[in-house]
């Protein structure tokens, strides 16, 4: 079982995930194949394009798999990303 620690206080948002991925020289296609997450969703996560993402239950699973692939704490990633998603949802008005 992988044990993740994060003592840096780092906030994992979409741009940070992309930065980590690029620093490891990994492209989205590699992650899509390995995790079975569609590339469009990976790209939407990195760009925080919430309109293009599926329901939250799926997003949580995608974030966990994506973060494990990058070897970062999945629970921290979900927590940080959920904060941004919640803030976005609070400002989105549906008619």
Secondary structure as UniProt FT lines:
FT   HELIX           14..23
FT   TURN            24..25
FT   HELIX           28..35
FT   HELIX           39..47
FT   HELIX           50..52
FT   HELIX           56..70
FT   HELIX           74..91
//
